[in-house]
Amino acid sequence: MRNVMSGSAGQVVQAGQIGVVHVHGGRSAPVPFQLPPAPRCFVSRAHELASLDGWPLLVLSGPGGVGKTSLALRWLHDRRAEFPDGQLYVDLGAHAPEGPTAPEVVLEWFLHALGAVDVPESLAARQAMFRSATAGRVFAVLLDNAASAAQVRPLLPAAGTVVVTSRWRLTPLGLDGARFVEVEPLGLTDSVRLLDTIIKDGRTAAEPDAAGELARLCGGLPVALSVVGARLSTRPRRSLGRELCELRDDGLPELDEAASVGSVLDRSYVDLPVEQARLYRLCAWLPGPWFGAEVAAAMVGERVGDVEDALEELVEKNLLTEIADNRFRYHDMLRTHARSKPDAAREPGLRRVLEWYLAAAVSADVAVMPVHQRVGPAYGSIAAMPGGSLDWFERERVNLVAALHCAHSCGWPELVWQLCEPMWALFLHRHYYTDWVETHRLAIPAARECGQPLAAARLGTRLAMAYVNLGRYDEAVAELDAVLAAGLDDPVSETTALSMLGRVHLGRGAPEAALECFRRVLAVRLDRGRDRGAGLARRRIGEALLELGRVDEAVVELELAEELLDDPAERARVRTFLARACAAAGQVDRARSLLDSAGNDLRTSPFHRADVFLALAGLAESPEEARDHYRSALACYGDPADPTAVRIRALLDRHEHESAPHVVPGQAGGEGQRDPH
């Protein structure tokens, strides 16, 4: 499909677009290549392109549809080799229906794209982490459709080149050393050249006056010129004069440029076949920044095969942009224009779309976590997605969150909580805390409103886990107290809540209270004959006993825990704790043997393997051996700015500068944030 439209190029960080892994500062780190495709048809702008060279911060401003994003993409793609550490992209949504994207949300996207797993919650902490992650890198960032300097400033990295596009000048960024470039509408000659590039048959040369008048009526805006050119390219026998006459017959204003552009878009809409027109006006209401053919089909109530050709035609007519394979989006001007066309089918269409997202998310969730217990009614009838994985959730995350918000806005609480439930696999493994907290805050009251206390309890324990990981213990306790006070006959909710309370007590430095919680969990799971659950509870008990210095008791509990577990990785985690207990009891040889065995079984769990290396460093017989283990632990983290990686780096730095005797360290801080049990 062709893509000749100028304008913004998407609204979501495509976090899945990761290139090869480079070594940065001695550590491997993913290299993101997130830029949308370069514009296919691009004319002139030689002066503007030349003015961009040599500046670390560039602000391109100008009216909507003037081609700011196309200019930025053309310049960045032409210089891709100059940015070996990759490119980050985000549409900041200055004109999105849901409003501009908050800087802290964008920073979470960027940090995950750069390899971070646990991202801190506050804006200031995320800024610091982003600066650390970008220090010394040679890369580019495109911040598209910015609403203000205040939105942009927290997103400035420690190094690299940043390009900002906005309809406003964003003058305050001058304090940050910005170079301001005004992107003007194309002149008459260049407007006609763009038309000719799109039409490709010499009609502009044959009818220069009509071509010039069409260009003038489009206001020099590439978005409008592209729509007119695309329509003419599909009608090779239509003269430019006839096109001009039809526009005038529609009552085209002669002086109002904005109204003229609107009339150009109206003319293209009126000419659409019925099915294409329906897709154009209804898909503009879809939640999320982009959509696939499956979602478009759900919106109009058709089969996927029946809408694919129509979507392709809309792309050919420059009324949609295809940003990747089966990923379509609207230019913000075109989305606004499409939404101005009323359609009574909008609400039932949105309902079908949300039900499609629910079915797809459930199918992917079953594929990722096949034995997990669920509550939602959809789980009884939907099979696992073939080849389903966390990558599907990663790719669809922003759309799923937008779908949940759409359900909330439409007053469909049953869809709110049901959409939230299958996202657990994503949040558990990828830790998108902003989305995690936001979705569950909407889903829990929605479940209660629907008379689903069990769903509310299960979701409440998951929200509590996010709060525990973030150190927000008071909020975690409030959620957990609500779960326990509900009085449900649900051992899963009860034991999960008690285990989370135990983690709160450990985090607050109260291991005795934590031990009591974990023993209550063990009693329930033993009573129900749940060997795996009992094994995990005993591991937690062993952890609390270690904190209390009751080493012999800890060894007993951890040995029992390993006997109850079947999963090799879970058994290896137990051996990591058991090694700490043995080392504390003076059984150094056994501790080393346990750690060697655990390390082998945790090769696919880098964060847990880091704990093994840390414990081995504490048992090292020479400074060189200790440093090697600390470096191995640090290498388990792809992002050097990850909070746990920062703590490991501090341990390594301290060891390299001090000659104090080694002590057996505990976990670096990451374990408690990655284990829900």
Buried (B, 14 or more C-beta within 10 A) or exposed (E): BBBBBBBBBBBBBBBBBBBEEBEBEEBBBBBBBBBBEBBEBBBBBEEBBEBBEEBBBBBBBBBBBBBBBBBBBBBBBEBBEEBEBBBBBBBBBBBBEBEBBBBBBBBBBBBBBBBBBBBBBEBEBBBBBBBBBBBEBEBBBBBBBBBBBEBBBBBBBEEBBBBBBBBEBBEEBBEBEBBBBEBBBBEBEBBBBBBBBBBBEEBBEEBEEBBBBBBBBBBBBBBBBBBBBBBBBEEEEBBBBBBBEBBEEEEBEEEEBEBBBBBBBBBBBEBBEEBBBBBBBBBBBBBBBBBBBBBBBBBBBBEBEEBBEBBBBBBBBBBBBBBBEBBBBBBBBBBBBBBEBEBEBBEEBBBBBBBBBBBBBBBBBBBBBEEEEBBBEBBEEBEBBEEBEBEBBBBBBBBBBBBBBBBBEBEBBBBBBBBBBBBBBBBBBBBBBBBBBBBBBBBBBBBBEBEBBBBBBBBBBBBBBBBBBBEBBEBBBBBBBBBBEBEBEBBBBBBBBBBBBBBBBBBEEBBEBBBBBBBBBBBBBBEEEBEBBBBBBBBBBBBBBBBEEBBEBBBBBBBBBBEBBEEEBBBBBBBBBBBBBBBBBEBBEBBBBBBEBBBEBBEEBBBBBBBBBBBBBBBBEEEEBBBBBBBBBBBBBBBBBBBBBBBBBEBBEEBEEEEEEBEBBBBBBBBEBBBBB
